[in-house]
Amino acid sequence: MWGSNAALLLAPIPSKLSSSLKIPYHEPSYGAAEERALIKALRAGHTGGNGTITMRVAEKLKAMTGAKHVLMTPSATSAMEIALIAAGVGHGDEVLMPSFGFVSQANVIISCGATPVFCDVDPGTMNMCPEDAERRITKRTKLLFPVHYAGIPAKITAYKRLAKKYGLLLFEDAAQCLLSFQGNGARKRHLGTFGDAGCISFHVTKNAGCGEGGALLLNDRGLAEVCEIVQEKGTNRSAFLRGQVDKYTWVGPGGSHVLSDLLSALLEVQLKRAPAMTARRVKLWERYHAGFEELEHLGLVVRPGVPKGATHNGHIYALRARTSAEQDDILAALQKVGIGAVFHFQPLHASPFAQERLGQQQELPITTHAAETIIRLPLFEGMKAAQVDLVIAAVYRAAISD
Ligand SMILES: Cc1ncc(COP(=O)(O)O)c(C=O)c1O
């Protein structure tokens, strides 16, 4: 009955992993090359924002993602804020986004004076459900803003159709999606490049990172020109740096959303390593996935779904327990032996701030269930296959004894 996993189940798991054996949920992968790049940039005086190194990194990202315009930012949150301001999203506008999403997305919408309208998710991918989103479209809706959770695509074709049908903007939160794609052959495109704007995060927990960092991906030249101004404190400094104007001045609304050359130097090395780091993560992801097949067949957990035509980047491996109580038990059992498994997004529609600011929110049953049952397992580039096997065995034990 246990097939290939019998050995795993019977393998001895120490009652507590020794500190050297502890398996964190994430470990950054910075080495000597990153150290050298940082020191070189520092010694050469490349510390300010939007400098030579940042421009090089933006070009590299264009090549990696196929986006026509890339702005490097201090975070994905900054990238979202730039795009919302540049697109004129503001008072009276509604923005459709998943409740199972990251809090900064809701915050930037509110900061612009617009209202986030929370949508339920598809149970397989935990990405915003287009049918649910369509039901929530009103005369005030201005923007569709799905998240590609775990580097796995939301139903982007459906969102493109909705955007066209109702005349809406489409932004993508592709924070977790470096080197994730949707489509085959000539139609294969990087997540974050399907709509009017997309953001990527280079936070320390992402597949490639620089501690804190982000990028805004754009295809439309007009929108990109306004975004450049918003990014540079409402000035035309970017045009000045290109030699297109001889002085720069205040030309519109904006903030301070540039990435320092120092962090870009670190990111430049990480982007070079990104294909190999991603391949490694995908391998570990697949090991988890194969390892949990039998547990899923037994009906004890649900594995993540990957839609047809998706090439994901192995960013997160998240199982779903059957119930909230089982989520608690499995997380506690894993943490007890030193495995850093965690829950993930808490539904935004049910958060104290949403209730206070936006009033009583409609129940979103799939989102609530997803948040109450998700188990995010350790996954990082430097993780060993044997560590994945230990985690799998620990989950089997916890799930079966429940
Ligand atoms: C889905 C999603 N969106 C946005 C963000 C924000 O990214 P950053 O920390 O770069 O602002 C994150 C960060 O974890 C995220 O997971």
The ligand as an SDF file (V2000), in Angstrom:
LIG
                    3D

 16 16  0  0  0  0  0  0  0  0999 V2000
    2.4120   37.6570   -3.8170 C   0  0  0  0  0  0  0  0  0  0  0  0
    3.2720   38.7480   -3.2780 C   0  0  0  0  0  0  0  0  0  0  0  0
    3.0470   40.0110   -3.6680 N   0  0  0  0  0  0  0  0  0  0  0  0
    3.8040   41.0260   -3.2350 C   0  0  0  0  0  0  0  0  0  0  0  0
    4.8390   40.8170   -2.3660 C   0  0  0  0  0  0  0  0  0  0  0  0
    5.6470   41.9870   -1.8880 C   0  0  0  0  0  0  0  0  0  0  0  0
    6.9650   41.9210   -2.3210 O   0  0  0  0  0  0  0  0  0  0  0  0
    8.0400   42.9560   -1.7450 P   0  0  0  0  0  0  0  0  0  0  0  0
    8.4210   42.4860   -0.3910 O   0  0  0  0  0  0  0  0  0  0  0  0
    9.1710   42.9150   -2.7230 O   0  0  0  0  0  0  0  0  0  0  0  0
    7.3800   44.2780   -1.7140 O   0  0  0  0  0  0  0  0  0  0  0  0
    5.1270   39.5180   -1.9300 C   0  0  0  0  0  0  0  0  0  0  0  0
    6.2370   39.2760   -0.9950 C   0  0  0  0  0  0  0  0  0  0  0  0
    6.3830   38.2640   -0.3940 O   0  0  0  0  0  0  0  0  0  0  0  0
    4.3230   38.4570   -2.3970 C   0  0  0  0  0  0  0  0  0  0  0  0
    4.5510   37.1910   -2.0160 O   0  0  0  0  0  0  0  0  0  0  0  0
  1  2  1  0
  2  3  1  0
  2 15  2  0
  3  4  2  0
  4  5  1  0
  5  6  1  0
  5 12  2  0
  6  7  1  0
  7  8  1  0
  8  9  2  0
  8 10  1  0
  8 11  1  0
 12 13  1  0
 12 15  1  0
 13 14  2  0
 15 16  1  0
M  END
$$$$
